[in-house]
């Protein structure tokens, strides 16, 4: 499910990049659009993975070990969803 912020961002992106030349569009995407999009995507909570070899919790975004029940990954900022955790 896409957040209302992400929907608004994508509408803005389409409107803002429409009609710009290729080189300028590429620079805009690299410098502004992609970092903003990545930040918005990190704000959508993801369930952590569990490493089957050592039972550590792993961030689904960056793959690094995280503390159980942390709200965000301290390495990449990914919002975490612990709902349904039964350990």
ABEGO torsion letter per residue (X at the ends): XBBAAAAAAAAAAAAAABGBBAAAAAAAAAAAAAAAAAAAAAABBBBBBBBAAAGBBBBAAAGBBBBBGBABBAAAGBBBBABGBAX
